[in-house]
């Protein structure tokens, strides 16, 4: 009877060892599959990050170019408007100067006529 018990215990031990080994290896296999899945997800996420960074860099460059163009055109427009303003002011001052000259001539000639 002692021999039968030992063989029964051996079978039971073998069964538990096999069962736990099988579940352990299945878990390891699942973990390995999960690792592969996670690695693929990380790679996909990295690709998305790279694509997004590339798009961001493109948009950033377009914005920089637009701002540079805006600054240049703004500067040119400002310079043109200031030149126009100064020219108009000079023209106005010349007209005012001519009016004063004609007024002075008229008043001087009027004084001479009255005397």
C-alpha atoms as a printed R data frame, in Angstrom:
    type eleno elety resid chain resno      x       y       z
1   ATOM     1    CA   UNK     A     1  0.000   0.000   0.000
2   ATOM     2    CA   UNK     A     2  2.851   2.291   0.685
3   ATOM     3    CA   UNK     A     3  4.121   1.762  -2.837
4   ATOM     4    CA   UNK     A     4  0.718   2.582  -4.329
5   ATOM     5    CA   UNK     A     5  0.520   5.738  -2.291
6   ATOM     6    CA   UNK     A     6  3.891   6.787  -3.501
7   ATOM     7    CA   UNK     A     7  2.954   6.235  -7.118
8   ATOM     8    CA   UNK     A     8 -0.318   8.068  -6.590
9   ATOM     9    CA   UNK     A     9  1.550  10.970  -5.029
10  ATOM    10    CA   UNK     A    10  4.020  10.883  -7.911
11  ATOM    11    CA   UNK     A    11  1.145  11.076 -10.381
12  ATOM    12    CA   UNK     A    12 -0.435  13.887  -8.429
13  ATOM    13    CA   UNK     A    13  2.852  15.747  -8.287
14  ATOM    14    CA   UNK     A    14  3.387  15.210 -11.982
15  ATOM    15    CA   UNK     A    15 -0.148  16.453 -12.713
16  ATOM    16    CA   UNK     A    16  0.324  19.610 -10.608
17  ATOM    17    CA   UNK     A    17  3.748  20.197 -12.068
18  ATOM    18    CA   UNK     A    18  2.421  19.754 -15.601
19  ATOM    19    CA   UNK     A    19 -0.661  21.899 -14.931
20  ATOM    20    CA   UNK     A    20  1.268  24.731 -13.305
21  ATOM    21    CA   UNK     A    21  4.048  24.488 -15.875
22  ATOM    22    CA   UNK     A    22  1.511  24.651 -18.670
23  ATOM    23    CA   UNK     A    23 -0.238  27.670 -17.173
24  ATOM    24    CA   UNK     A    24  3.139  29.271 -16.460
25  ATOM    25    CA   UNK     A    25  4.292  28.796 -20.058
26  ATOM    26    CA   UNK     A    26  0.939  29.973 -21.368
27  ATOM    27    CA   UNK     A    27  1.279  33.102 -19.272
28  ATOM    28    CA   UNK     A    28  4.805  33.560 -20.528
29  ATOM    29    CA   UNK     A    29  3.581  33.041 -24.070
30  ATOM    30    CA   UNK     A    30  0.818  35.575 -23.514
31  ATOM    31    CA   UNK     A    31  3.311  37.936 -21.971
32  ATOM    32    CA   UNK     A    32  5.556  37.445 -24.991
33  ATOM    33    CA   UNK     A    33  2.619  38.038 -27.328
34  ATOM    34    CA   UNK     A    34  1.640  41.062 -25.258
35  ATOM    35    CA   UNK     A    35  5.207  42.305 -25.446
36  ATOM    36    CA   UNK     A    36  5.166  41.965 -29.230
37  ATOM    37    CA   UNK     A    37  1.811  43.718 -29.327
38  ATOM    38    CA   UNK     A    38  3.089  46.470 -27.055
39  ATOM    39    CA   UNK     A    39  6.241  46.816 -29.140
40  ATOM    40    CA   UNK     A    40  4.125  47.162 -32.291
41  ATOM    41    CA   UNK     A    41  1.939  49.752 -30.575
42  ATOM    42    CA   UNK     A    42  5.023  51.659 -29.473
43  ATOM    43    CA   UNK     A    43  6.425  51.561 -33.002
44  ATOM    44    CA   UNK     A    44  3.110  52.790 -34.421
45  ATOM    45    CA   UNK     A    45  2.969  55.537 -31.810
46  ATOM    46    CA   UNK     A    46  6.554  56.521 -32.667
47  ATOM    47    CA   UNK     A    47  5.626  56.697 -36.360
48  ATOM    48    CA   UNK     A    48  2.663  58.917 -35.506
49  ATOM    49    CA   UNK     A    49  4.907  61.118 -33.392
50  ATOM    50    CA   UNK     A    50  7.417  61.397 -36.237
51  ATOM    51    CA   UNK     A    51  4.691  62.203 -38.763
52  ATOM    52    CA   UNK     A    52  3.153  64.770 -36.432
53  ATOM    53    CA   UNK     A    53  6.556  66.338 -35.803
54  ATOM    54    CA   UNK     A    54  7.153  66.507 -39.550
55  ATOM    55    CA   UNK     A    55  3.763  68.168 -40.086
56  ATOM    56    CA   UNK     A    56  4.453  70.561 -37.211
57  ATOM    57    CA   UNK     A    57  7.839  71.484 -38.705
58  ATOM    58    CA   UNK     A    58  6.215  72.101 -42.095
59  ATOM    59    CA   UNK     A    59  3.516  74.308 -40.563
60  ATOM    60    CA   UNK     A    60  6.144  76.082 -38.462
61  ATOM    61    CA   UNK     A    61  8.214  76.817 -41.570
62  ATOM    62    CA   UNK     A    62  5.162  78.097 -43.461
63  ATOM    63    CA   UNK     A    63  4.278  80.390 -40.554
64  ATOM    64    CA   UNK     A    64  7.848  81.682 -40.328
65  ATOM    65    CA   UNK     A    65  7.881  82.379 -44.071
66  ATOM    66    CA   UNK     A    66  4.522  84.154 -43.846
67  ATOM    67    CA   UNK     A    67  5.695  86.267 -40.911
68  ATOM    68    CA   UNK     A    68  8.908  87.167 -42.721
69  ATOM    69    CA   UNK     A    69  6.925  88.124 -45.821
70  ATOM    70    CA   UNK     A    70  4.486  90.098 -43.676
71  ATOM    71    CA   UNK     A    71  7.332  91.921 -41.937
72  ATOM    72    CA   UNK     A    72  8.939  92.756 -45.269
73  ATOM    73    CA   UNK     A    73  5.694  93.978 -46.860
74  ATOM    74    CA   UNK     A    74  4.753  95.884 -43.704
75  ATOM    75    CA   UNK     A    75  8.139  97.580 -43.690
76  ATOM    76    CA   UNK     A    76  7.859  98.432 -47.382
77  ATOM    77    CA   UNK     A    77  4.303  99.733 -46.999
78  ATOM    78    CA   UNK     A    78  5.316 101.825 -44.000
79  ATOM    79    CA   UNK     A    79  8.290 103.280 -45.862
80  ATOM    80    CA   UNK     A    80  6.137 104.032 -48.897
81  ATOM    81    CA   UNK     A    81  3.439 105.668 -46.783
82  ATOM    82    CA   UNK     A    82  6.033 107.765 -44.915
83  ATOM    83    CA   UNK     A    83  7.625 108.869 -48.195
84  ATOM    84    CA   UNK     A    84  4.221 109.804 -49.524
85  ATOM    85    CA   UNK     A    85  3.369 111.658 -46.304
86  ATOM    86    CA   UNK     A    86  6.630 113.619 -46.336
87  ATOM    87    CA   UNK     A    87  6.225 114.452 -50.025
88  ATOM    88    CA   UNK     A    88  2.674 115.665 -49.407
89  ATOM    89    CA   UNK     A    89  3.844 117.717 -46.431
90  ATOM    90    CA   UNK     A    90  6.642 119.296 -48.488
91  ATOM    91    CA   UNK     A    91  4.182 120.037 -51.286
92  ATOM    92    CA   UNK     A    92  1.740 121.569 -48.792
93  ATOM    93    CA   UNK     A    93  4.509 123.677 -47.232
94  ATOM    94    CA   UNK     A    94  5.551 124.873 -50.680
95  ATOM    95    CA   UNK     A    95  1.965 125.867 -51.474
96  ATOM    96    CA   UNK     A    96  1.645 127.658 -48.118
97  ATOM    97    CA   UNK     A    97  4.968 129.397 -48.752
98  ATOM    98    CA   UNK     A    98  3.752 130.522 -52.195
99  ATOM    99    CA   UNK     A    99  0.513 131.822 -50.696
100 ATOM   100    CA   UNK     A   100  2.439 133.778 -48.076
101 ATOM   101    CA   UNK     A   101  4.752 135.160 -50.748
102 ATOM   102    CA   UNK     A   102  1.781 136.256 -52.856
103 ATOM   103    CA   UNK     A   103  0.101 137.724 -49.744
104 ATOM   104    CA   UNK     A   104  3.221 139.642 -48.843
105 ATOM   105    CA   UNK     A   105  3.564 140.910 -52.414
106 ATOM   106    CA   UNK     A   106 -0.080 141.925 -52.449
107 ATOM   107    CA   UNK     A   107  0.176 143.716 -49.120
108 ATOM   108    CA   UNK     A   108  3.405 145.453 -50.073
109 ATOM   109    CA   UNK     A   109  1.985 146.528 -53.389
110 ATOM   110    CA   UNK     A   110 -1.153 147.712 -51.607
111 ATOM   111    CA   UNK     A   111  0.922 149.789 -49.220
112 ATOM   112    CA   UNK     A   112  2.813 151.321 -52.068
113 ATOM   113    CA   UNK     A   113 -0.401 152.176 -53.893
114 ATOM   114    CA   UNK     A   114 -1.901 153.835 -50.824
115 ATOM   115    CA   UNK     A   115  1.131 156.029 -50.170
